[in-house]
Amino acid sequence: MTLNKDPRHTDLSPEEQSLGHLGREPELLGVEEETHPADAAEHIERLDVDEQIKFIKQLPIKDAAESIAEMDRHEQQSLFQNLNHGFAAKILEQMAPDDATDILESLDEEHRKSLLRRVKAKERAELRNLLTFHPDSAGGAMNTEVVILDESLTVDQAITKMRDEVEDKEIPYYAYLVDAAGRLTGVVSLRDMLVARHGKLLRELVKAQSLISVTYDTDREEVARLIGHYNLLAMPVLDFGNRMLGVVTVDDVIDIIQEEASEDMQAMVGAGADETIDSPVLYSVKKRLPWLVLNVVNSAISAFVVHLFEGTIAQMAILAVLMPVVANQAGNTGQQALAVMIRQLAMEKFDRKRSWLAVLREMRIGMINGFFICLLVWGAVFALTGHLMLANVMTAALAIDISLGAFAGAAIPLVLREIGRDPAQASSIFLTAITDSLGFFCLLGLAVLVLV
């Protein structure tokens, strides 16, 4: 695909061609004649909104749609909020249905309805249907532009039919066979059809086939996991009557994996799951502020623990120096366990028993690492202070907090999942609250019992 197409070879109507002015202003484009939509999207994102609109209107409508589909979600939203509704509707018509649906979901309801009213009836019905699915489900991620064939066709008839339809389909590597009721009965690759003998029925190609599919309400992370597990290019999406609805393609899975990985990373520290450096400032503030307030509460708990032992610290000022060492070591140990567990939950199907056994594994790792860290710290404290009991107290507090940190880091994502929350959501904040407050309490409490 190129951005600069010869209008004589376009399949758009004269009206649609006029919407995407074919004249070029090279000084504004700033891109090569042969440019991939993803590269064009990067160029568009560097422009302000007025320049984005001017740039988009210079492109053939099909190329404009493909370029916008590659843009960041917040940039898409900003652009569509400023585009003429009639022109925006024409762009939506040229997009893959799943990409168009993602954009419509980001707009407010009134704007969405206004655009849909301007979209052609066929595309409007399809988009409205896709908007009924949850965006994080297989239905919300699927594309409906697939090749569906009657299982009673011969191979030759199927190939002829595919020649007529394949240009409008996103991924022509598979053909999906259905019976008279529209129920999926098999999946055939192009290779299978090309090597089959003339006159052979499609149903004969899938006699012993084990179908792999998902229902429309399956979580999109699970769909991504299954596609990776079975090395598929696309996963068929069915309703509860096994009727074919669409497919989730491997390019969508790559986007899902990248989005989920970044969401987990940002959610761990209380940032918005879908934030980028281009997100509106107020949007980011709204996402982050509640977790920062919670962090203030957590810090207040740690401060209160220190306040309880104010007299002890006054008698042995060295304790104030040692407190951050305990908290930091336990916090880092917990962060390691936290990262491993969140990755495990994201990559594999959830198994409650196996997951809790993994918590015990992380605790054992923490205790072994803690043993060596404690030896190092005991030697350092004793060498610097010459105080044997202080070194012992420090080592004991450190061992306890590191073990608790490893356990908490592994357990927090599971607890959040059990109560129906995102396992990564602010988990780092909860972990820090536990390791800081318990670390201070262990060190100062043992100091009161042994040293004071």
C-alpha positions as MATLAB code, in Angstrom:
seq = 'MTLNKDPRHTDLSPEEQSLGHLGREPELLGVEEETHPADAAEHIERLDVDEQIKFIKQLPIKDAAESIAEMDRHEQQSLFQNLNHGFAAKILEQMAPDDATDILESLDEEHRKSLLRRVKAKERAELRNLLTFHPDSAGGAMNTEVVILDESLTVDQAITKMRDEVEDKEIPYYAYLVDAAGRLTGVVSLRDMLVARHGKLLRELVKAQSLISVTYDTDREEVARLIGHYNLLAMPVLDFGNRMLGVVTVDDVIDIIQEEASEDMQAMVGAGADETIDSPVLYSVKKRLPWLVLNVVNSAISAFVVHLFEGTIAQMAILAVLMPVVANQAGNTGQQALAVMIRQLAMEKFDRKRSWLAVLREMRIGMINGFFICLLVWGAVFALTGHLMLANVMTAALAIDISLGAFAGAAIPLVLREIGRDPAQASSIFLTAITDSLGFFCLLGLAVLVLV';
ca = [
       0.000    0.000    0.000;
       1.278    3.487   -0.784;
      -0.025    6.847    0.201;
       0.278    8.251   -3.306;
      -2.065    6.295   -5.562;
      -2.975    6.933   -9.159;
      -6.658    8.021   -9.121;
      -7.254    6.040  -12.312;
      -6.729    2.833  -10.305;
      -8.823    3.705   -7.279;
     -12.071    1.887   -6.587;
     -13.625    4.924   -4.853;
     -16.507    6.914   -6.266;
     -15.882   10.427   -7.692;
     -17.559   11.848   -4.578;
     -15.191    9.989   -2.268;
     -12.179   10.983   -4.363;
     -13.152   14.615   -4.080;
     -13.236   14.342   -0.312;
      -9.603   13.281   -0.236;
      -8.062   15.972   -2.450;
      -5.511   14.253   -4.652;
      -3.366   17.340   -5.111;
      -0.134   17.313   -3.087;
       1.793   19.973   -1.218;
       5.194   18.288   -0.775;
       6.402   20.951    1.626;
       3.546   20.113    3.998;
       3.609   16.345    3.592;
       7.221   16.000    4.639;
       7.092   12.343    3.638;
       8.228   10.272    0.683;
       5.916    9.395   -2.183;
       5.891    5.734   -1.150;
       5.095    5.803    2.554;
       3.724    3.121    4.834;
       0.596    4.162    6.800;
       2.427    3.628   10.121;
       5.145    6.085    9.063;
       2.547    8.534    7.820;
       0.778    8.254   11.197;
       3.988    9.224   13.011;
       4.287   12.271   10.768;
       0.664   13.265   11.390;
       1.103   12.988   15.159;
       3.930   15.549   15.042;
       1.587   18.172   13.542;
      -0.881   20.355   15.394;
      -4.586   19.654   14.856;
      -5.110   22.202   12.061;
      -2.131   20.844   10.133;
      -3.309   17.287   10.721;
      -6.662   18.089    9.140;
      -5.009   19.838    6.183;
      -2.662   16.878    5.704;
      -5.450   14.280    5.883;
      -7.562   16.129    3.333;
      -4.730   15.978    0.799;
      -4.742   12.173    0.806;
      -7.001    9.758   -1.048;
      -9.708    8.826    1.425;
      -8.554    5.190    1.615;
      -4.979    6.202    2.445;
      -6.205    8.717    5.020;
      -8.220    5.969    6.730;
      -5.263    3.559    6.821;
      -2.938    6.228    8.225;
      -5.366    7.349   10.932;
      -5.868    3.711   11.968;
      -2.152    3.596   12.876;
      -2.260    6.704   15.073;
      -2.224    6.794   18.870;
      -5.680    6.508   20.413;
      -5.663    9.979   21.984;
      -4.423   11.530   18.727;
      -7.236    9.777   16.837;
      -9.768   11.102   19.320;
      -8.449   14.659   19.062;
      -8.430   14.541   15.253;
     -11.981   13.182   14.961;
     -13.270   15.762   17.409;
     -12.121   18.467   14.991;
     -12.888   16.886   11.613;
     -15.991   17.789    9.646;
     -18.548   15.091   10.502;
     -19.307   14.226    6.887;
     -15.629   13.805    6.038;
     -15.009   11.841    9.261;
     -17.867    9.485    8.382;
     -16.330    8.784    4.950;
     -13.032    7.916    6.635;
     -14.807    5.498    8.995;
     -16.413    3.765    6.011;
     -12.991    3.053    4.527;
     -11.500    1.685    7.761;
     -11.471   -1.910    8.899;
     -14.573   -2.297   11.109;
     -12.557   -3.049   14.252;
     -10.410    0.090   13.799;
     -13.457    2.248   13.145;
     -15.154    0.827   16.242;
     -12.143    1.678   18.419;
     -12.334    5.313   17.303;
     -16.092    5.547   17.845;
     -15.707    4.134   21.370;
     -13.317    6.958   22.259;
     -15.858    9.659   21.327;
     -18.751   10.961   23.411;
     -22.170    9.503   22.679;
     -23.578   12.542   20.881;
     -20.576   12.784   18.547;
     -20.686    9.029   17.911;
     -24.363    9.147   16.947;
     -23.750   12.102   14.646;
     -21.021   10.232   12.762;
     -22.996    7.001   12.540;
     -25.957    8.835   10.987;
     -23.659    9.896    8.138;
     -22.159    6.441    7.549;
     -23.704    4.279    4.821;
     -26.435    1.929    6.017;
     -24.464   -1.310    5.580;
     -21.362   -0.062    7.402;
     -23.515    1.665   10.043;
     -25.272   -1.591   10.939;
     -21.950   -3.402   11.220;
     -20.373   -0.719   13.403;
     -23.390   -0.544   15.702;
     -23.227   -4.298   16.111;
     -19.518   -4.192   17.017;
     -20.118   -1.375   19.512;
     -22.353   -3.717   21.526;
     -19.346   -5.881   22.468;
     -17.112   -5.074   25.428;
     -13.892   -3.458   24.098;
     -11.697   -5.857   26.111;
     -13.441   -8.963   24.767;
     -12.910  -11.060   21.658;
     -16.022   -9.439   20.183;
     -14.580   -5.990   20.772;
     -11.278   -6.915   19.105;
     -12.598   -8.975   16.186;
     -12.742   -8.042   12.516;
     -15.792   -9.064   10.522;
     -14.092   -8.835    7.103;
     -13.481  -12.576    6.745;
     -13.985  -15.164    4.041;
     -16.921  -17.407    4.982;
     -17.751  -20.316    2.675;
     -20.533  -22.889    2.572;
     -19.051  -26.281    3.428;
     -20.996  -27.848    0.538;
     -18.973  -25.947   -2.080;
     -16.281  -27.665   -4.098;
     -12.700  -26.466   -3.914;
     -12.958  -24.937   -7.396;
     -16.152  -23.064   -6.523;
     -14.568  -21.833   -3.295;
     -11.473  -20.477   -5.055;
     -13.645  -18.654   -7.584;
     -15.743  -17.154   -4.801;
     -12.644  -16.082   -2.899;
     -11.266  -14.316   -5.983;
     -14.415  -12.206   -6.022;
     -14.374  -11.432   -2.297;
     -10.758  -11.436   -1.135;
     -10.021   -7.810   -2.059;
     -12.408   -6.602    0.627;
     -11.108   -8.955    3.311;
      -8.386   -8.122    5.822;
      -6.767  -11.562    6.137;
      -7.348  -14.023    3.271;
      -5.052  -16.742    4.629;
      -7.952  -18.786    5.999;
     -11.452  -19.530    4.796;
     -14.094  -20.398    7.408;
     -16.598  -23.123    6.559;
     -20.159  -22.966    7.832;
     -23.215  -25.166    7.515;
     -26.678  -24.085    6.404;
     -27.372  -22.585    9.853;
     -24.166  -20.494    9.814;
     -22.402  -22.687   12.390;
     -18.641  -22.978   12.027;
     -17.636  -26.462   10.879;
     -14.012  -26.002    9.873;
     -11.136  -23.757    8.890;
      -9.296  -24.207    5.599;
      -6.043  -22.524    4.596;
      -5.427  -21.277    1.081;
      -2.672  -23.871    0.749;
      -5.109  -26.706    1.529;
      -7.467  -25.521   -1.177;
      -4.759  -25.034   -3.779;
      -3.330  -28.549   -3.370;
      -6.722  -30.298   -3.142;
      -7.924  -32.253   -6.188;
     -10.521  -30.711   -8.475;
     -14.126  -31.239   -7.463;
     -13.376  -32.129   -3.855;
     -15.914  -30.810   -1.354;
     -14.716  -28.369    1.302;
     -16.296  -30.434    4.092;
     -14.019  -33.309    3.124;
     -10.951  -31.180    3.895;
     -11.959  -30.746    7.540;
     -13.346  -34.175    8.454;
     -10.879  -34.894   11.258;
     -10.177  -31.284   12.178;
     -10.099  -30.162   15.825;
     -11.627  -26.688   15.824;
     -10.025  -23.970   17.949;
     -12.258  -20.975   18.541;
     -13.490  -18.559   21.208;
     -16.837  -17.026   22.072;
     -17.354  -13.292   21.712;
     -17.187  -12.688   25.505;
     -13.702  -14.239   25.923;
     -11.189  -11.785   27.385;
      -8.875  -10.461   24.699;
      -5.784  -11.394   26.740;
      -6.946  -15.005   26.685;
      -7.464  -14.757   22.912;
      -3.901  -13.480   22.513;
      -2.598  -16.325   24.674;
      -4.457  -18.949   22.612;
      -3.246  -17.535   19.285;
       0.319  -17.643   20.585;
      -0.135  -21.124   22.048;
      -1.505  -22.638   18.834;
       0.600  -20.488   16.449;
      -2.441  -19.220   14.544;
      -2.723  -16.257   12.207;
      -6.338  -15.674   13.231;
      -8.812  -16.920   15.845;
     -12.483  -17.413   14.868;
     -14.993  -15.722   17.164;
     -18.390  -17.405   17.632;
     -21.653  -16.731   19.404;
     -23.069  -19.244   21.873;
     -24.752  -21.080   19.006;
     -21.360  -21.647   17.314;
     -22.283  -19.224   14.549;
     -19.393  -17.342   12.959;
     -19.100  -13.668   13.950;
     -15.578  -12.677   12.943;
     -11.894  -13.234   13.681;
      -9.185  -11.757   15.870;
      -6.075  -11.490   13.688;
      -2.439  -11.794   14.695;
      -1.763   -8.103   14.017;
      -4.481   -7.260   16.529;
      -2.890   -9.682   18.992;
       0.443   -7.863   18.731;
      -1.361   -4.623   19.575;
      -3.185   -6.329   22.458;
       0.056   -7.712   23.922;
       1.796   -4.343   23.664;
      -1.166   -2.517   25.168;
      -1.567   -4.977   28.037;
       2.166   -4.910   28.822;
       2.240   -1.113   28.948;
      -1.033   -1.017   30.871;
       0.331   -3.402   33.509;
       3.568   -1.449   33.831;
       1.765    1.873   34.247;
      -0.998    0.487   36.450;
       1.586   -0.926   38.877;
       2.612    2.604   39.856;
      -0.865    4.160   39.711;
      -0.662    5.831   36.277;
      -3.507    5.568   33.771;
      -3.428    2.249   31.943;
      -3.786    3.876   28.510;
      -1.762    7.027   29.147;
       0.887    8.222   26.701;
       3.033   11.345   26.541;
       0.388   12.729   24.171;
      -2.516   12.219   26.582;
      -4.318   15.409   27.714;
      -2.866   16.787   30.949;
      -6.195   16.800   32.799;
      -6.830   13.190   31.753;
      -3.496   12.124   33.275;
      -4.144   14.124   36.443;
      -7.537   12.471   36.846;
      -5.989    8.998   36.485;
      -3.010    9.545   38.785;
      -4.297   11.795   41.560;
      -6.444    9.212   43.441;
      -3.477    6.837   43.760;
      -1.186    9.635   44.906;
      -3.733   10.459   47.605;
      -3.747    6.797   48.621;
       0.045    6.913   48.733;
      -0.177    9.841   51.152;
      -2.341    7.685   53.420;
       0.170    4.836   53.187;
       3.020    7.215   53.995;
       1.045    8.504   56.962;
       0.808    4.941   58.308;
       4.588    4.529   58.038;
       5.096    7.920   59.673;
       2.784    6.913   62.515;
       4.830    3.747   63.113;
       7.981    5.859   63.362;
       6.203    8.286   65.701;
       5.359    5.421   68.078;
       9.080    4.791   68.546;
      10.179    8.405   68.639;
      11.777    7.954   72.044;
      13.745    4.919   70.926;
      15.096    6.795   67.896;
      16.078    9.702   70.134;
      18.142    7.320   72.281;
      19.775    5.596   69.291;
      19.974    7.946   66.326;
      21.691    5.243   64.272;
      18.287    3.553   63.931;
      17.076    6.434   61.761;
      19.954    5.726   59.384;
      19.221    2.010   59.226;
      15.447    2.227   58.682;
      15.603    3.056   54.926;
      17.984    0.116   54.382;
      15.416   -2.333   55.731;
      12.523   -0.820   53.777;
      14.445   -0.505   50.505;
      15.771   -4.065   50.493;
      12.352   -5.526   51.266;
      10.715   -3.240   48.697;
      13.116   -4.274   45.936;
      12.639   -7.955   46.768;
       8.881   -7.482   46.628;
       9.068   -5.621   43.307;
      10.937   -8.561   41.770;
       8.256  -11.006   42.907;
       5.522   -8.576   41.822;
       6.910   -8.277   38.285;
       7.224  -12.057   37.883;
       3.674  -12.706   39.104;
       2.061  -10.024   36.947;
       3.879  -11.365   33.898;
       2.726  -14.896   34.755;
      -0.889  -13.803   35.084;
      -0.694  -11.934   31.774;
       0.962  -14.737   29.795;
      -0.790  -17.870   31.033;
      -4.312  -19.007   31.819;
      -5.090  -18.428   35.498;
      -4.689  -21.494   37.681;
      -5.472  -20.700   41.311;
      -3.545  -23.587   42.868;
      -0.493  -23.120   40.657;
      -0.506  -19.363   41.276;
      -0.524  -19.687   45.057;
       2.243  -22.277   44.871;
       4.177  -19.651   42.929;
       3.703  -17.279   45.884;
       5.418  -19.795   48.162;
       8.175  -20.170   45.569;
       8.767  -16.422   45.549;
       8.862  -16.384   49.342;
      11.523  -19.117   49.348;
      13.558  -17.145   46.805;
      13.208  -14.067   48.963;
      14.382  -15.927   52.060;
      17.436  -17.351   50.281;
      18.394  -13.973   48.826;
      17.656  -12.427   52.207;
      20.102  -14.767   53.901;
      23.007  -13.496   51.797;
      21.901   -9.876   52.070;
      21.617  -10.234   55.839;
      25.171  -11.602   56.089;
      26.428   -8.627   54.085;
      24.485   -6.088   56.137;
      25.422   -7.721   59.469;
      29.109   -7.400   58.593;
      28.711   -3.794   57.456;
      26.762   -2.672   60.548;
      29.109   -4.440   62.944;
      32.190   -3.048   61.163;
      30.838    0.522   61.229;
      29.368    0.583   64.748;
      31.168   -2.191   66.632;
      27.786   -2.928   68.242;
      27.070   -6.675   68.071;
      23.451   -6.526   69.289;
      22.616   -3.667   66.932;
      23.945   -5.744   64.022;
      21.841   -8.683   65.185;
      18.694   -6.547   65.494;
      19.259   -5.023   62.067;
      19.791   -8.444   60.501;
      16.678   -9.943   62.116;
      14.471   -7.023   61.036;
      15.873   -7.208   57.525;
      15.260  -10.971   57.255;
      11.657  -10.613   58.418;
      10.865   -7.687   56.101;
      12.498   -9.257   53.041;
      10.469  -12.446   53.533;
       7.271  -10.460   53.974;
       8.143   -8.314   50.956;
       8.609  -11.364   48.735;
       5.329  -12.852   49.949;
       3.400   -9.591   49.550;
       4.859   -8.880   46.114;
       3.691  -12.241   44.824;
       0.372  -12.307   46.694;
      -0.941   -8.786   46.016;
      -1.720   -9.421   42.288;
      -3.550  -12.628   43.196;
      -5.591  -10.923   45.912;
      -6.533   -8.129   43.502;
      -7.573  -10.726   40.918;
      -9.646  -12.664   43.463;
     -11.667   -9.533   44.282;
     -12.205   -8.780   40.604;
      -9.619   -6.019   40.138;
      -6.756   -5.642   37.672;
      -3.841   -7.604   39.243;
      -1.435   -4.798   38.367;
      -3.590   -1.897   39.564;
      -1.458    0.204   41.969;
       0.139   -3.012   43.260;
       3.468   -1.238   43.671;
       1.830    1.339   45.959;
       0.291   -1.356   48.174;
       3.594   -3.225   48.298;
       5.537   -0.130   49.367;
       3.034    0.550   52.139;
       3.523   -2.979   53.518;
       7.329   -3.127   53.306;
       7.859    0.384   54.712;
       5.485    0.196   57.679;
       6.367   -3.393   58.633;
      10.081   -2.794   58.076;
      10.083    0.207   60.399;
       7.985   -1.636   62.956;
      10.264   -4.706   62.947;
      13.487   -2.715   63.324;
      12.221   -0.310   65.960;
      10.202   -2.961   67.817;
      13.199   -5.294   68.086;
      15.358   -2.361   69.166;
      12.947   -1.644   72.026;
      13.015   -5.302   73.116;
      16.764   -5.834   72.843;
      18.677   -2.566   72.881;
      16.738   -0.067   74.980;
];
